[in-house]
Amino acid sequence: MFRYRMGFVMVSTAILLLSASLMFSAETWRLGQQGELKAVSAEGEDKYLLVAVAQIKKLVNTGQTEAVGEALDKLKKDFPEIAGPDLDAFIKAEMLFSKGKFTKAVRGYDKFLEEYSESALFEAALDRQFAIATAFLAGRKRPILKVFKIKGYATGVKIMEKISDRAGLDAPIGVKAAIAVAENYEKREKFHEAYLKWEDIVFQWETGEIGRDALLGEARCKHAAYRGPKYDASNLTGPFSAKNYYENFKLRYPEDAEELEVDKILEQIEQQLAYKQFSIGEYYQKMGNKLSANLYYDMVIREWPDSKAAEMAKKTMNENLDSEKIKK
C-alpha cells in the first residue's frame, strides 16, 4: 500500500516537473544511459518524456526512496528556471503525503495554496488534497491527541469544501469535490445535508449530466428524509419535495426516468401520502373523535382511490357505521 502511494506521488510529481522543464527550457532533454539528462533535438520529445517518467517510476517501484529524492534534487539543479519557494513548499507537502501523514500534508498544501495561488502547481495541490479527502470520506481514521483515532468523515468534508471554495463549482475539481461530499452524506444517511449540497450543485449546473444527477440527488434525498406517517410529510409533497423533484426529472429527462422507473417511485410517494392521511384519521379515531376520523378517511378515498390506504379507510368507515347502527 505504501509503495503504491509512494509511486503515485513521485511519478505524478516527476511528470509535473519534467513537463515544466520541457515547457520553459529552450532545449529538449532526455535521460542518458547513466541517468544523466542530455540535450536533444525537439524530435521524439514525447518519447524521451515517457522514458524519463519510466526511470523515476522504476526507482519508486524498487523502493529506492533516497534515489528518488536525489533525482528530484538533480532536476531542481538542472532546471533552475522551475525551482523556487513554491516548488519547495509543494514537494514538502508531497513528502508528508507519501509517508501517510495526511493531516500534516493537508496543512502543507493549504499553506502552499494560500501563499502561491499563481503557481503552476496550484491544480496539482488541489488534486492531492482531493485524494486525501477521498481517503477520509472512505473511512480513514485520523489521530486525536496522538492517542485515539476516529474516522475522519468531518475532516474529509472540510477539505472538500475548501477545494470547492478555492476552485469554484464551475471548475471540474470544484464540482467533483462537491459531489463527493453530497454522496458521502447520503451514504451516511445525512439526507438533509446531502440535499443542501445537491442544491448548491444544481444552482451552478442546471443542465447537462451534472445538473441531471444533482436534480436526481435532490429528489432521492428528500424521499429518503421522510421518516414515516408519524412525522411531517413536507419532504414528500410541496414545492421543494421528492414528488416535485421527481416529476421535474421525469419531464426533463424522460428516457432516464423510464430507465430508473421514476413512475414506480412516484406511485410509492402517493401511497405514502395516502397512508399519512389515513394515520391522522386513525389518531382521531383513537381519541374518540370519529367525525374527524371519517373526514380524513373520506379524503383518502377521494384523493387516492387506488391506494391501500383507501381500502383500509373504507373498511374502517364501514366498521364505524356498523357500530353506530348497533348503538341505535
Buried (B, 14 or more C-beta within 10 A) or exposed (E): EEEEBBBBBBBBBBBBBBBBBBEEBEEBBBBEEEEEBEEBEEEEBEEBBEEBBEBBBEBBBEEEBEBBBEBBEEBBEBBEEBBEEBBEBBBBBBBBBBBBBBBBBBEBBBBBBEEBEEBBBBBBBBBBBBBBBBBBBEEBEBEEEEEEEEBBBEBBBBBBBBBBEBBEBEBEBBBBBBBBBBBBBBEEEBBEBBBBBBBBBBEBBEEEEBBBBBBBBBBBBBBBBBEEBEEEBBBBBEEEBBBBBBBEBBEBBEEBBEEBEBEEBBEEBBBBBBBBBBBBBBBBBEEEEBEBBBEBBBBBBEBBEEBEBBBBBBEBBEEBEEEEEEEE
